[in-house]
Amino acid sequence: MAGPKILCVLGTRPEAIKMAPVVHALRAAGWCEVLVVATGQHRDLLDTALADFGLAPDFDLDVMREGQSLAALTSRLNEGLDALCAELEPDCVVAQGDTTTTMVSALVAFHRGVPFAHVEAGLRTGDPLAPFPEEMNRRLCGRLAAWHFAPTVRAARALLDEGAAPGRVVRTGNTAIDALHFTLARIPTTSPRAVPTILVTAHRRESFGAPLAGICDAVRELARGGVRIVFPVHPNPEVRATVDAALGAVPGVELSQPLDRSAFVRAMRDAALILTDSGGVQEEAPSLGTPVLVLRDVTERPEAIEAGAAVLVGTDPARIVAAARRALGQPATPREGFWRSPFGDGRAALRIEAVLRSAFSRS
């Protein structure tokens, strides 16, 4: 295909989910050649997420090695992405979020003199070590990007405050909501359960060890209260070992492998409450009207807190249990529509495509 060559780089399941709408929008527009590069920072989770959106990678770097350090991962990503850029000579590199894949994509593009477009730009906690290494990855991308696609007013303001050129910062909404619309349209409605369900996810690096043990203690206590708890366990060996040992034999707690995209969206939609350390869930749940307790000390998505859709509770078991019981004890309220979400209207990818098309039509 004639036209600019755009590399869309992704490495983890959340990146695949949030980049899928961008890939589809760019390909549908037809003015550029779009190549999907999977780094394999996640493996099975990444492949499944891409398949859920009808995508397959054009190139796969397969960098994942069990137990590798951040330094080793960064090195493998740098070498693999740089060699690929040397071979393909792209006109633009696009990546999303805050992973090591995203940070290295921005760095390689900079070294090669290729403009980098950052999807979900401008999220900040203000603490360079929380979350680690994601917060610093975001800041580095913010210094290297040619285009900053900010999901919210707050994110755009953070970028401008850091010195980003105003003409290069565009508030688009979050592509997570685009992806959520896509999936919800393909899953059936279900009847409410007689027993309320709590959905739990925990996987972040800063949750390893004592914080994750505290989360498990809270789940064990909540399970005594006549609720159903569904906990899809991340495959990271450190997460799996802790959760299996703490909750494997607890009545009322259903441990499972990670759910596919449709099943997970259905679980979020049908839950009475979500406990999570996931950033993506903080974005998606407000659109579904499902309350969230955020199992972190800080969040780069304060919009959900301010909207009353989420509560920051950390990992102290007593605090988690108390907040969960308060949330479950509140009278049921009608589920709000997508219009209530602070993260967008489901058209973020179309706005991103339009900005890039306009930029390349002038070049």
Secondary structure per residue as TSV (DSSP state, phi and psi in degrees):
chain	resnum	aa	ss	phi	psi
A	1	M	-	360.0	135.4
A	2	A	-	-74.3	163.1
A	3	G	S	110.8	173.1
A	4	P	-	-59.0	147.0
A	5	K	E	-100.9	120.5
A	6	I	E	-116.3	124.0
A	7	L	E	-94.8	122.0
A	8	C	E	-102.8	109.9
A	9	V	E	-103.5	134.5
A	10	L	E	-150.1	152.4
A	11	G	-	-135.2	-19.6
A	12	T	S	-127.0	168.2
A	13	R	H	-59.0	-47.8
A	14	P	H	-58.7	-38.0
A	15	E	H	-63.5	-41.6
A	16	A	H	-60.8	-43.7
A	17	I	H	-62.8	-45.0
A	18	K	H	-83.1	-21.4
A	19	M	H	-88.2	-22.2
A	20	A	H	-54.7	-46.9
A	21	P	H	-61.0	-34.0
A	22	V	H	-67.7	-45.4
A	23	V	H	-59.4	-47.1
A	24	H	H	-63.3	-40.6
A	25	A	H	-65.9	-42.5
A	26	L	H	-65.5	-43.1
A	27	R	H	-67.7	-37.7
A	28	A	H	-66.6	-32.2
A	29	A	H	-69.3	-33.1
A	30	G	-	81.4	3.8
A	31	W	S	-92.8	-5.8
A	32	C	S	-140.5	163.1
A	33	E	E	-94.5	123.7
A	34	V	E	-110.7	124.1
A	35	L	E	-119.8	128.7
A	36	V	E	-95.1	123.1
A	37	V	E	-111.4	116.2
A	38	A	E	-97.7	126.4
A	39	T	-	-86.9	-20.8
A	40	G	-	77.0	23.4
A	41	Q	S	-58.7	-38.8
A	42	H	S	-101.9	157.7
A	43	R	S	-111.8	-83.6
A	44	D	H	-61.8	-39.0
A	45	L	H	-61.7	-38.9
A	46	L	H	-67.5	-47.9
A	47	D	H	-60.6	-41.9
A	48	T	H	-65.5	-42.7
A	49	A	H	-63.3	-42.2
A	50	L	H	-61.6	-43.8
A	51	A	H	-61.7	-34.7
A	52	D	H	-60.3	-26.8
A	53	F	T	-106.8	15.9
A	54	G	T	68.6	31.1
A	55	L	-	-118.5	153.2
A	56	A	-	-139.4	144.8
A	57	P	-	-70.5	144.2
A	58	D	S	-81.1	-27.0
A	59	F	E	-140.8	143.1
A	60	D	E	-134.2	114.9
A	61	L	-	-82.8	-19.9
A	62	D	-	49.9	54.9
A	63	V	-	-84.3	-12.4
A	64	M	-	-67.1	131.5
A	65	R	-	-134.1	133.7
A	66	E	T	-59.7	130.1
A	67	G	T	73.8	10.8
A	68	Q	-	-71.6	151.2
A	69	S	-	-78.9	166.2
A	70	L	H	-61.4	-36.5
A	71	A	H	-63.8	-43.3
A	72	A	H	-65.6	-42.7
A	73	L	H	-61.9	-45.0
A	74	T	H	-60.8	-42.2
A	75	S	H	-63.4	-45.1
A	76	R	H	-65.0	-40.9
A	77	L	H	-64.4	-44.0
A	78	N	H	-61.3	-47.3
A	79	E	H	-65.0	-44.6
A	80	G	H	-67.9	-45.7
A	81	L	H	-69.9	-36.5
A	82	D	H	-65.1	-43.1
A	83	A	H	-63.0	-39.6
A	84	L	H	-67.3	-41.4
A	85	C	H	-65.3	-36.4
A	86	A	H	-63.2	-37.6
A	87	E	H	-74.8	-43.5
A	88	L	H	-90.9	-23.3
A	89	E	-	50.4	62.3
A	90	P	-	-70.9	158.8
A	91	D	S	-92.3	-16.4
A	92	C	E	-160.4	144.5
A	93	V	E	-117.4	131.9
A	94	V	E	-121.4	131.8
A	95	A	E	-146.5	166.0
A	96	Q	E	-125.1	139.6
A	97	G	T	84.0	-136.7
A	98	D	T	-141.0	16.7
A	99	T	S	-81.0	172.3
A	100	T	H	-63.5	-36.1
A	101	T	H	-54.9	-46.9
A	102	T	H	-66.5	-45.5
A	103	M	H	-61.1	-44.6
A	104	V	H	-69.4	-34.4
A	105	S	H	-58.5	-44.6
A	106	A	H	-63.8	-41.0
A	107	L	H	-68.1	-44.4
A	108	V	H	-63.1	-43.7
A	109	A	H	-59.3	-43.3
A	110	F	H	-60.4	-46.5
A	111	H	H	-61.7	-32.6
A	112	R	H	-89.0	-2.2
A	113	G	T	71.5	27.9
A	114	V	-	-106.2	131.3
A	115	P	-	-64.3	139.5
A	116	F	E	-112.2	131.4
A	117	A	E	-108.3	123.0
A	118	H	E	-104.3	113.1
A	119	V	E	-87.3	136.0
A	120	E	T	66.9	50.2
A	121	A	-	-86.3	154.0
A	122	G	-	91.1	2.4
A	123	L	-	-72.5	134.0
A	124	R	-	-145.0	141.8
A	125	T	-	-100.1	-22.3
A	126	G	S	91.7	-9.3
A	127	D	-	-113.6	112.3
A	128	P	T	-62.9	-14.6
A	129	L	T	-104.9	5.3
A	130	A	S	-145.1	113.8
A	131	P	S	-77.5	154.0
A	132	F	T	-109.9	130.7
A	133	P	T	-94.3	12.5
A	134	E	H	-60.8	-40.6
A	135	E	H	-60.7	-44.1
A	136	M	H	-71.8	-33.1
A	137	N	H	-57.4	-43.9
A	138	R	H	-62.2	-44.3
A	139	R	H	-64.2	-40.5
A	140	L	H	-63.5	-43.0
A	141	C	H	-60.9	-36.5
A	142	G	H	-64.7	-24.9
A	143	R	H	-85.6	-21.7
A	144	L	H	-104.1	-17.6
A	145	A	-	-75.4	145.6
A	146	A	S	-87.2	-32.7
A	147	W	E	-129.4	135.0
A	148	H	E	-114.3	109.4
A	149	F	E	-96.8	95.8
A	150	A	E	-87.6	135.4
A	151	P	S	-77.9	-24.6
A	152	T	S	-140.6	168.2
A	153	V	H	-60.0	-42.4
A	154	R	H	-61.1	-43.7
A	155	A	H	-64.4	-41.9
A	156	A	H	-63.5	-40.6
A	157	R	H	-63.8	-39.6
A	158	A	H	-60.8	-41.1
A	159	L	H	-66.2	-43.2
A	160	L	H	-64.3	-38.5
A	161	D	H	-64.0	-28.0
A	162	E	T	-86.6	-1.5
A	163	G	T	102.5	8.5
A	164	A	-	-64.7	144.0
A	165	A	-	-65.2	127.6
A	166	P	G	-54.3	-36.9
A	167	G	G	-70.8	-10.3
A	168	R	G	-105.0	-0.3
A	169	V	E	-106.2	120.5
A	170	V	E	-127.6	124.5
A	171	R	E	-82.9	117.7
A	172	T	-	-113.5	-16.5
A	173	G	-	86.4	172.7
A	174	N	-	-101.2	132.1
A	175	T	H	-65.7	-14.1
A	176	A	H	-58.4	-34.9
A	177	I	H	-73.5	-36.2
A	178	D	H	-56.2	-48.2
A	179	A	H	-64.8	-36.4
A	180	L	H	-64.7	-44.6
A	181	H	H	-55.2	-46.1
A	182	F	H	-57.1	-46.3
A	183	T	H	-74.2	-42.4
A	184	L	H	-60.0	-33.1
A	185	A	T	-67.3	-12.7
A	186	R	T	-113.5	6.7
A	187	I	S	-121.7	146.0
A	188	P	-	-77.0	159.2
A	189	T	-	-76.5	157.9
A	190	T	-	-133.1	158.5
A	191	S	-	-81.3	146.9
A	192	P	-	-62.2	145.1
A	193	R	-	-80.5	149.3
A	194	A	S	-66.9	-33.8
A	195	V	S	-102.5	126.0
A	196	P	-	-63.0	145.0
A	197	T	E	-110.0	133.2
A	198	I	E	-105.7	125.4
A	199	L	E	-97.5	131.4
A	200	V	E	-123.3	133.0
A	201	T	E	-136.7	142.1
A	202	A	-	-155.8	124.1
A	203	H	-	-152.4	-9.1
A	204	R	-	-70.4	150.6
A	205	R	G	-57.1	-39.9
A	206	E	G	-72.0	-9.7
A	207	S	G	-87.8	-9.9
A	208	F	T	-62.2	148.6
A	209	G	T	83.8	-132.5
A	210	A	H	-59.3	-40.8
A	211	P	H	-59.8	-44.4
A	212	L	H	-66.1	-37.1
A	213	A	H	-61.0	-39.6
A	214	G	H	-64.5	-40.6
A	215	I	H	-60.2	-44.1
A	216	C	H	-63.6	-38.6
A	217	D	H	-60.0	-42.5
A	218	A	H	-64.9	-41.6
A	219	V	H	-62.3	-41.9
A	220	R	H	-60.5	-41.7
A	221	E	H	-68.1	-42.5
A	222	L	H	-64.3	-31.9
A	223	A	G	-64.3	-19.6
A	224	R	G	-77.2	-8.1
A	225	G	G	-96.8	17.9
A	226	G	S	77.7	26.8
A	227	V	-	-111.8	159.8
A	228	R	E	-96.9	130.0
A	229	I	E	-118.2	124.1
A	230	V	E	-110.7	123.5
A	231	F	E	-131.0	91.2
A	232	P	E	-71.9	119.4
A	233	V	-	-94.3	127.7
A	234	H	-	-61.5	143.5
A	235	P	S	-74.5	-6.9
A	236	N	-	-52.2	127.7
A	237	P	H	-57.1	-34.4
A	238	E	H	-68.9	-38.6
A	239	V	H	-68.0	-48.3
A	240	R	H	-59.8	-45.2
A	241	A	H	-63.6	-43.9
A	242	T	H	-65.3	-47.2
A	243	V	H	-68.2	-43.8
A	244	D	H	-61.2	-43.4
A	245	A	H	-66.8	-37.3
A	246	A	H	-83.6	-32.7
A	247	L	H	-126.0	-1.3
A	248	G	T	-59.7	-28.7
A	249	A	T	-115.1	18.1
A	250	V	-	-88.2	121.2
A	251	P	T	-60.5	139.2
A	252	G	T	88.8	-7.2
A	253	V	E	-107.0	119.9
A	254	E	E	-104.5	104.2
A	255	L	E	-87.6	140.6
A	256	S	E	-145.4	169.9
A	257	Q	S	-68.4	162.8
A	258	P	-	-54.2	138.8
A	259	L	-	-80.4	149.5
A	260	D	-	-68.3	170.1
A	261	R	H	-58.2	-48.7
A	262	S	H	-62.8	-44.0
A	263	A	H	-65.0	-36.3
A	264	F	H	-71.5	-41.4
A	265	V	H	-63.2	-40.0
A	266	R	H	-62.5	-41.1
A	267	A	H	-64.3	-41.0
A	268	M	H	-63.9	-43.7
A	269	R	H	-63.5	-38.9
A	270	D	H	-91.1	-9.0
A	271	A	-	-71.4	150.1
A	272	A	S	-80.9	-25.2
A	273	L	E	-160.4	145.7
A	274	I	E	-120.5	132.7
A	275	L	E	-109.2	123.4
A	276	T	E	-156.4	152.7
A	277	D	-	-108.6	9.7
A	278	S	-	-80.8	136.1
A	279	G	H	-71.2	-42.1
A	280	G	H	-61.4	-39.5
A	281	V	H	-65.5	-35.3
A	282	Q	H	-60.7	-29.5
A	283	E	H	-80.9	-40.9
A	284	E	H	-78.7	-40.4
A	285	A	H	-59.0	-40.2
A	286	P	H	-58.3	-33.9
A	287	S	H	-69.3	-24.1
A	288	L	H	-92.9	-8.6
A	289	G	T	75.1	18.3
A	290	T	-	-99.0	122.8
A	291	P	-	-67.7	150.2
A	292	V	E	-130.2	135.4
A	293	L	E	-103.9	121.5
A	294	V	E	-91.0	117.7
A	295	L	-	-87.1	55.9
A	296	R	S	-146.8	160.8
A	297	D	S	-84.6	-27.0
A	298	V	-	-138.9	156.9
A	299	T	-	-138.5	142.8
A	300	E	S	-88.1	7.1
A	301	R	-	-123.9	60.4
A	302	P	H	-67.8	-13.7
A	303	E	H	-58.1	-36.5
A	304	A	H	-67.6	-36.8
A	305	I	H	-65.1	-47.9
A	306	E	H	-64.6	-30.8
A	307	A	T	-78.4	-6.4
A	308	G	T	80.0	11.2
A	309	A	S	-90.5	-14.0
A	310	A	E	-145.0	155.7
A	311	V	E	-129.7	130.4
A	312	L	E	-83.6	116.0
A	313	V	-	-120.0	-10.9
A	314	G	T	72.6	-154.0
A	315	T	T	-123.0	11.3
A	316	D	-	-71.1	123.9
A	317	P	H	-57.9	-43.8
A	318	A	H	-62.8	-40.7
A	319	R	H	-67.9	-40.8
A	320	I	H	-61.4	-47.8
A	321	V	H	-62.6	-45.1
A	322	A	H	-62.5	-44.3
A	323	A	H	-66.7	-38.7
A	324	A	H	-65.1	-42.2
A	325	R	H	-66.4	-36.5
A	326	R	H	-63.5	-45.2
A	327	A	H	-64.3	-42.2
A	328	L	H	-71.3	-25.0
A	329	G	H	-85.2	-8.4
A	330	Q	S	-75.2	147.1
A	331	P	-	-59.0	143.7
A	332	A	-	-63.1	139.6
A	333	T	-	-121.0	153.4
A	334	P	-	-59.4	139.8
A	335	R	-	-66.4	130.7
A	336	E	-	-79.0	158.4
A	337	G	-	-86.6	-177.3
A	338	F	G	-60.3	-28.1
A	339	W	G	-62.7	-18.5
A	340	R	G	-83.8	-11.3
A	341	S	-	-70.5	134.5
A	342	P	T	-79.2	1.1
A	343	F	T	-109.4	8.0
A	344	G	-	128.7	179.5
A	345	D	-	-115.1	7.7
A	346	G	S	88.8	13.4
A	347	R	-	-123.1	21.6
A	348	A	H	-62.6	-44.1
A	349	A	H	-63.3	-35.4
A	350	L	H	-65.3	-37.9
A	351	R	H	-67.9	-39.5
A	352	I	H	-63.1	-46.1
A	353	E	H	-58.9	-42.4
A	354	A	H	-64.1	-40.2
A	355	V	H	-64.3	-46.0
A	356	L	H	-67.0	-40.3
A	357	R	H	-60.9	-44.4
A	358	S	H	-63.7	-40.6
A	359	A	H	-64.7	-43.1
A	360	F	H	-79.2	-23.5
A	361	S	H	-71.0	-23.1
A	362	R	-	-89.8	-11.5
A	363	S	-	-88.7	360.0
